[in-house]
Amino acid sequence: MPAASKRPAANVDDAAQPRKKPAAMPSVNETLRKLKGATASPEEEDHDSEAGTMVLAKRDKGKGEKFARMRAAGQIPQHILHLYDETAKSSPSPRDFRTNVINQLFNKSDSGVFSMNTGAKLFTEAYKVYQQKHARDEQEA
C-alpha cells in the first residue's frame, strides 16, 4: 500500500504570534448618516413638529407590538388606520411613514406603560381630512 503524502507542518513562528482581528465595518445607518452629513443619533431622530417634516426614525418594537394588538382588537380610530394604510401608500417611503405614525401615536410613561396620543398635530390634521372626505362620500350616496 502506498504511503499517503503528508501535508506540510504549520510554521511554528506564525502560531506563536497572536493574530489581529480585522477592523469592524461601520453599520449601514452610520454610513448613510455620514453621507448625508447628519450628526443626530437615532434616538434624537424624530418627527419635527414645528417644521412638519418627517425624518428617519428607528422603529420602536414595543410601540409596534402595541399598535398591532390594538388594531386586531379594533381599538385604533378609523382616521388613524386610514392614515396608516392609505396615506402611507402615497408617501415616498411608506415604511418610514408608518414608523413615524406608530412612534407618534404612543407615549411611554416612566413605568413603561404605553398610552395613545391622538392629539398630535399629525392625527388632528388626518382627522379633519378623513372627516371631509367621508362627509363628501356620504352626501354623494
C-alpha positions in Angstrom: 0.0 0.0 0.0 1.5 3.4 -1.0 2.2 5.8 1.8 -0.2 8.8 2.0 1.5 12.1 1.4 1.6 14.4 4.4 0.7 18.0 4.4 3.5 20.4 5.4 3.6 21.3 9.1 2.4 24.7 10.2 5.1 27.3 10.6 5.9 27.4 14.3 6.8 31.1 14.2 3.3 32.1 13.0 1.5 30.1 15.7 3.3 31.9 18.5 2.2 35.4 17.4 -1.4 36.5 18.1 -3.4 37.3 15.0 -5.1 40.7 14.6 -8.9 40.9 14.1 -10.0 42.8 11.0 -11.4 46.3 11.6 -15.1 46.3 12.1 -17.1 47.8 9.2 -19.4 50.7 10.0 -23.1 49.9 10.0 -25.3 50.9 7.1 -27.0 53.6 9.2 -23.7 55.1 10.2 -22.5 55.2 6.6 -25.8 56.8 5.4 -25.6 59.4 8.2 -22.0 60.3 7.1 -23.1 60.6 3.5 -26.0 62.8 4.4 -23.9 64.9 6.8 -26.3 64.2 9.6 -25.0 64.5 13.2 -28.1 63.3 15.1 -28.1 59.9 16.7 -31.0 57.5 16.0 -32.5 58.3 19.4 -32.6 62.1 18.5 -34.2 61.5 15.2 -38.0 62.0 15.4 -40.8 64.0 13.8 -40.1 67.7 13.7 -43.5 69.1 14.7 -42.6 72.7 14.2 -41.4 72.3 10.6 -43.9 69.5 9.8 -41.3 67.4 8.1 -40.6 63.7 8.6 -37.1 62.4 9.3 -35.9 58.8 9.5 -36.6 57.3 12.9 -35.9 53.9 14.4 -39.0 51.8 14.8 -39.9 51.2 18.4 -40.7 47.5 18.8 -42.9 47.9 21.9 -45.0 50.6 20.2 -45.3 48.4 17.0 -46.5 45.5 19.1 -49.0 47.6 21.0 -50.3 49.0 17.7 -50.7 45.5 16.3 -52.6 44.3 19.4 -54.9 47.4 19.4 -55.5 47.1 15.7 -56.5 43.5 16.0 -58.9 44.4 18.8 -60.4 47.3 16.8 -59.2 50.0 19.2 -57.4 52.2 16.8 -59.6 55.1 15.5 -60.6 54.9 11.8 -58.8 58.1 10.7 -55.5 56.8 12.1 -56.0 53.5 10.3 -56.7 55.4 7.1 -53.5 57.4 7.6 -51.5 54.2 8.3 -52.9 52.2 5.4 -53.9 54.5 2.6 -52.0 57.7 3.1 -48.7 55.8 3.6 -49.0 54.4 0.1 -48.6 57.8 -1.5 -45.5 58.6 0.7 -42.0 58.3 -0.9 -41.1 55.8 1.8 -44.2 54.0 3.1 -42.3 52.1 5.8 -40.7 55.2 7.3 -44.1 57.0 7.2 -45.8 54.1 9.1 -42.9 54.0 11.5 -43.4 57.7 12.3 -47.1 57.2 12.7 -46.7 54.4 15.2 -43.9 56.2 17.1 -46.0 59.4 17.4 -49.2 57.5 18.3 -47.9 56.1 21.6 -46.1 57.7 24.5 -44.2 55.5 27.0 -44.6 56.5 30.7 -41.9 56.2 33.3 -43.5 53.0 34.5 -43.3 51.5 31.0 -47.0 51.8 30.1 -47.9 52.9 26.6 -50.7 55.5 26.2 -52.3 56.6 22.9 -51.6 60.2 21.9 -54.3 61.1 19.3 -53.8 64.8 20.0 -50.6 65.1 18.0 -50.7 67.5 15.1 -50.4 64.7 12.5 -53.5 63.0 13.8 -55.7 66.1 14.2 -54.9 67.0 10.6 -55.6 63.4 9.4 -58.9 63.5 11.3 -60.0 66.7 9.5 -59.1 65.3 6.1 -60.8 62.0 6.9 -64.0 63.7 8.0 -64.1 65.9 5.0 -63.6 63.0 2.6 -66.2 60.7 4.3 -68.7 63.5 4.7 -68.5 64.1 0.9 -68.9 60.4 0.3 -72.0 60.2 2.5 -73.5 63.2 0.7 -72.9 61.6 -2.7 -74.6 58.4 -1.5 
